[in-house]
Amino acid sequence: MLLRVRVTLPDRPGTLGQVARTLGVSGADIVQVVVLERLGGRAVDDFTVVWPGAARVEGLLAGLAAIPGVRVDGVWRAIGAPTTTGQDAELLAQVAANPTDGVATLVDAVPGLLAADWAVAAVVPLDWASRAGGGTATVGHASWRAPEPPRLPEVTPLRARTLTMADGTHYAIAPFGRAGLVLVVARDHTEPLTAAGFHATEVDRLAQLVRASAVILGDRLDLVGPRSVTTVT
């Protein structure tokens, strides 16, 4: 199976090699490394690895934690093949080629792009976060792994943002900029693995995809149909 391993490490020669060797000794086959951040002498890297299904991750975590200055921020399942920002243009081309199904195309693709579990396009009341209006959110399209009904946090984002709920589920949310439509992407908490929250670079990537899709689809976004959801607080 594919795992995503997020590691914060000292940004100095040799440390990345130590992490890579430890992953290999533990049985992980590295297929991709993405640098999410490099700031103040520290780096945040995402490793996508092929991991033996029967193996336990405790040994991997212990080995990484033994490297001086290294911190494991999360280990979770990745669905599909690793993807980079190079696939974003291809996805937007698909949205433009078939705008009738453009929202569905975007929603179905985003979990794979961001190593998430599921995504939905939802319409939320403008005053939902304050609960003043007593309205409910509705979903126009959900990816295939989304729970039924999808669990959505009560938030009305005016800009892209991320949040983590009490049950450990991580969300990234980006508005389309019209009619209360937002794209919600989730990473579920699944023992014994622990997913990392969405990094700022991932939220920015999501926001760019949503903004570009909104420009491409225009008034078609007003046609996103509703169905009920469950909210979490």
C-alpha positions as CSV (number, residue, x, y, z in Angstrom):
1,M,0.0,0.0,0.0
2,L,1.0,3.6,-0.4
3,L,1.7,5.7,2.6
4,R,2.5,9.4,3.0
5,V,5.0,10.2,5.6
6,R,5.4,13.8,6.7
7,V,8.7,14.7,8.4
8,T,10.1,18.0,9.8
9,L,13.9,17.9,9.8
10,P,16.9,20.1,10.0
11,D,17.7,21.7,6.6
12,R,21.3,20.7,6.5
13,P,23.4,18.3,4.4
14,G,23.1,14.6,5.3
15,T,19.8,14.7,7.2
16,L,17.6,14.0,4.2
17,G,19.8,11.0,3.4
18,Q,19.5,9.7,7.0
19,V,15.7,9.9,6.7
20,A,15.8,8.1,3.3
21,R,18.1,5.3,4.6
22,T,15.9,4.8,7.7
23,L,12.8,4.5,5.5
24,G,14.6,1.9,3.3
25,V,15.8,-0.1,6.3
26,S,12.3,-0.2,7.7
27,G,11.0,-1.7,4.5
28,A,9.6,1.4,2.7
29,D,10.2,1.9,-1.0
30,I,10.4,5.7,-1.7
31,V,8.6,6.7,-4.8
32,Q,8.4,10.5,-4.3
33,V,9.7,13.3,-2.1
34,V,8.0,16.7,-2.0
35,V,9.4,19.7,-0.1
36,L,6.5,21.6,1.4
37,E,8.5,24.2,3.3
38,R,12.1,25.3,3.9
39,L,12.4,28.1,6.5
40,G,14.6,29.0,9.4
41,G,16.9,26.1,9.0
42,R,14.1,23.6,9.0
43,A,12.3,21.7,6.2
44,V,9.0,19.9,6.0
45,D,9.1,17.0,3.5
46,D,6.4,14.6,2.3
47,F,7.6,11.1,1.4
48,T,5.3,8.8,-0.5
49,V,6.4,5.2,0.0
50,V,5.2,1.7,-0.9
51,W,4.8,0.0,2.4
52,P,4.4,-3.8,3.0
53,G,0.8,-4.3,4.0
54,A,1.5,-6.7,6.9
55,A,4.3,-4.6,8.4
56,R,3.7,-2.4,11.5
57,V,4.6,1.3,11.3
58,E,5.9,1.5,14.9
59,G,9.4,0.4,13.9
60,L,9.4,3.1,11.1
61,L,8.3,5.8,13.5
62,A,10.9,4.8,16.1
63,G,13.7,4.8,13.6
64,L,12.8,8.2,12.3
65,A,12.4,9.7,15.8
66,A,15.9,8.4,16.6
67,I,17.5,10.8,14.0
68,P,18.6,14.0,15.8
69,G,16.3,16.9,15.1
70,V,13.7,14.9,13.1
71,R,10.0,14.9,13.9
72,V,7.3,12.8,12.3
73,D,4.3,14.9,11.7
74,G,2.0,12.2,10.3
75,V,1.8,8.9,8.5
76,W,-1.4,8.1,6.5
77,R,-2.6,6.2,3.5
78,A,-2.3,7.8,0.1
79,I,-4.8,6.9,-2.5
80,G,-3.7,6.5,-6.1
81,A,-0.3,7.3,-7.6
82,P,1.7,10.3,-6.2
83,T,0.9,13.5,-8.0
84,T,2.6,16.9,-8.3
85,T,1.5,20.3,-9.4
86,G,2.2,19.3,-12.9
87,Q,-1.1,17.4,-12.9
88,D,-3.1,20.6,-12.0
89,A,-3.0,22.0,-15.5
90,E,-4.2,18.6,-16.9
91,L,-7.0,18.5,-14.4
92,L,-8.1,22.1,-15.3
93,A,-8.0,21.1,-19.0
94,Q,-10.4,18.2,-18.3
95,V,-12.7,20.6,-16.4
96,A,-12.7,23.0,-19.4
97,A,-13.2,20.1,-21.9
98,N,-16.4,18.9,-20.2
99,P,-17.8,21.8,-18.1
100,T,-21.1,20.1,-17.6
101,D,-19.3,17.6,-15.3
102,G,-16.6,20.1,-14.3
103,V,-17.4,20.2,-10.6
104,A,-17.6,16.4,-10.4
105,T,-14.3,16.1,-12.2
106,L,-12.6,18.5,-9.8
107,V,-14.1,16.8,-6.7
108,D,-13.1,13.3,-7.8
109,A,-9.5,14.3,-8.6
110,V,-8.6,16.5,-5.6
111,P,-8.2,13.7,-3.0
112,G,-5.6,12.0,-5.1
113,L,-3.8,15.3,-5.7
114,L,-3.6,16.2,-1.9
115,A,-3.3,12.7,-0.4
116,A,-6.7,13.0,1.2
117,D,-9.5,10.5,1.8
118,W,-12.5,12.3,0.2
119,A,-13.9,15.6,-1.0
120,V,-17.3,17.2,-1.6
121,A,-18.6,20.3,-3.3
122,A,-21.1,21.8,-0.9
123,V,-23.3,24.9,-0.7
124,V,-23.3,26.5,2.7
125,P,-25.4,29.4,4.1
126,L,-23.5,32.7,4.3
127,D,-24.2,32.9,8.1
128,W,-23.7,29.2,8.8
129,A,-20.7,29.7,11.0
130,S,-22.7,32.0,13.3
131,R,-25.7,29.7,13.2
132,A,-27.8,32.8,13.2
133,G,-29.8,31.7,10.1
134,G,-30.3,28.1,11.2
135,G,-29.6,26.9,7.6
136,T,-28.0,23.6,6.6
137,A,-25.3,22.8,4.1
138,T,-26.1,20.8,1.0
139,V,-23.8,18.7,-1.2
140,G,-23.8,18.8,-5.0
141,H,-21.1,16.1,-5.6
142,A,-19.1,13.8,-3.4
143,S,-16.0,11.7,-4.2
144,W,-16.4,7.9,-4.1
145,R,-14.8,7.5,-0.6
146,A,-16.9,10.2,1.1
147,P,-19.1,9.0,4.0
148,E,-22.8,8.9,3.4
149,P,-24.0,11.5,4.4
150,P,-20.7,13.4,4.3
151,R,-19.5,15.0,7.6
152,L,-18.8,18.7,7.1
153,P,-17.6,21.2,9.7
154,E,-19.8,24.2,10.3
155,V,-17.7,26.9,8.7
156,T,-18.4,29.6,6.1
157,P,-14.9,30.4,4.6
158,L,-14.4,33.7,3.0
159,R,-10.9,32.4,2.0
160,A,-9.2,29.1,1.8
161,R,-8.4,27.6,5.2
162,T,-7.7,24.4,7.1
163,L,-9.0,23.1,10.4
164,T,-9.0,20.0,12.6
165,M,-12.0,18.6,14.4
166,A,-12.1,16.9,17.8
167,D,-12.3,13.4,16.2
168,G,-8.9,14.1,14.5
169,T,-10.3,14.6,11.0
170,H,-8.4,17.3,9.0
171,Y,-10.3,19.6,6.6
172,A,-9.1,22.0,3.9
173,I,-11.9,24.3,2.5
174,A,-11.8,26.7,-0.4
175,P,-14.7,28.9,-1.7
176,F,-15.6,29.1,-5.3
177,G,-16.6,32.7,-4.7
178,R,-20.3,32.5,-5.6
179,A,-23.6,31.2,-4.2
180,G,-21.9,29.8,-1.1
181,L,-20.3,27.0,-3.0
182,V,-17.1,25.5,-1.3
183,L,-14.8,22.6,-2.0
184,V,-14.2,20.5,1.2
185,V,-11.3,18.0,1.3
186,A,-10.8,15.7,4.3
187,R,-8.2,13.4,5.8
188,D,-9.7,10.9,8.3
189,H,-8.0,9.7,11.4
190,T,-7.5,6.0,11.1
191,E,-5.6,4.0,13.8
192,P,-2.8,3.1,14.0
193,L,-1.9,5.8,11.4
194,T,-2.2,9.5,12.1
195,A,-2.7,11.9,9.2
196,A,-1.0,15.2,9.2
197,G,-3.1,18.4,8.8
198,F,-3.1,20.2,5.5
199,H,0.0,22.3,5.0
200,A,-0.2,25.9,3.9
201,T,1.2,25.0,0.5
202,E,-1.5,22.3,0.0
203,V,-4.3,24.8,1.0
204,D,-2.8,27.3,-1.5
205,R,-2.8,24.6,-4.2
206,L,-6.4,23.8,-3.5
207,A,-7.4,27.5,-3.6
208,Q,-5.7,27.9,-7.0
209,L,-7.5,24.9,-8.4
210,V,-10.9,26.2,-7.1
211,R,-10.4,29.7,-8.4
212,A,-9.3,28.5,-11.8
213,S,-12.3,26.1,-12.0
214,A,-14.6,29.0,-11.0
215,V,-13.4,31.1,-13.9
216,I,-13.7,28.2,-16.3
217,L,-17.2,27.1,-15.2
218,G,-18.8,30.5,-14.5
219,D,-22.6,30.4,-14.3
220,R,-22.6,26.6,-14.3
221,L,-21.6,26.7,-10.7
222,D,-25.1,27.9,-9.9
223,L,-26.5,24.6,-11.2
224,V,-24.8,22.5,-8.6
225,G,-27.6,20.4,-7.1
226,P,-28.2,19.9,-3.4
227,R,-28.4,16.8,-1.1
228,S,-28.3,16.7,2.7
229,V,-25.1,16.4,4.9
230,T,-24.2,15.8,8.5
231,T,-22.3,18.6,10.3
232,V,-19.6,18.2,12.9
233,T,-18.4,20.7,15.5
